[in-house]
Amino acid sequence: MSQEQREEEIQKRVIEFTPRNKNQELFINAINNSAITIAVGPPGTGRSWLSCAVALKLLYEDKVNRIIL
C-alpha cells in the first residue's frame, strides 16, 4: 500500500461514540468548547478513553493539527 493510499484510508475512518451518562456528555462538551480541559474523578469513569476518542476525532476532522498528552 502506497503512502497516498494509506492517507486516504486514514481519512475515511470515522470515529463515532456516544456518552454513557450525563457526566460523560458534559466532559465531551467541555473538551469541544475549551482549549484545555482537566478531568478528575474516580477510576472507571471513561476520562482517558473519552479524551483519546475526542482527540482522534478532532484530528481526523482536521479541526486540530496535533495532540499533546
C-alpha positions in Angstrom: 0.0 0.0 0.0 1.4 3.4 -1.0 1.7 6.3 1.3 -1.1 8.1 -0.6 -3.4 5.1 -0.3 -2.6 4.9 3.4 -3.5 8.6 3.9 -6.8 8.1 2.1 -7.7 5.1 4.2 -7.0 7.1 7.4 -9.2 10.0 6.2 -12.1 7.5 5.5 -12.1 6.3 9.1 -14.8 7.8 11.2 -14.7 7.9 15.0 -18.1 7.7 16.5 -19.0 7.2 20.1 -21.8 8.2 22.4 -21.5 9.2 26.1 -22.9 6.7 28.5 -24.2 9.2 31.0 -24.7 13.0 31.6 -21.3 13.5 33.1 -19.5 12.0 30.1 -21.7 14.2 27.9 -20.6 17.3 29.9 -17.0 16.2 29.7 -17.1 15.9 25.9 -18.8 19.3 25.6 -16.0 20.7 27.8 -13.3 19.2 25.6 -15.0 20.6 22.5 -15.5 24.1 23.9 -12.2 24.6 25.7 -8.6 24.9 24.7 -7.5 23.0 27.8 -9.7 20.6 29.8 -8.6 18.9 33.0 -10.5 15.9 34.2 -10.5 14.4 37.7 -12.6 11.7 39.2 -12.8 8.1 40.3 -11.3 5.2 38.2 -13.5 3.7 35.5 -15.4 6.8 34.5 -14.0 7.0 31.0 -11.8 10.0 31.3 -8.8 8.6 29.4 -10.9 6.8 26.8 -13.1 9.7 26.0 -10.2 12.1 25.9 -8.4 10.0 23.3 -11.5 9.4 21.3 -12.4 13.1 21.1 -8.8 14.0 20.3 -8.6 11.5 17.5 -12.0 12.6 16.1 -10.8 16.2 16.0 -7.5 15.2 14.4 -9.3 13.2 11.7 -11.7 16.0 11.0 -8.7 18.4 10.7 -10.0 20.6 13.5 -6.7 20.3 15.3 -3.2 19.5 13.8 -1.6 17.9 16.8 -2.5 16.2 20.1 -0.5 16.9 23.3 -0.8 14.4 26.1 
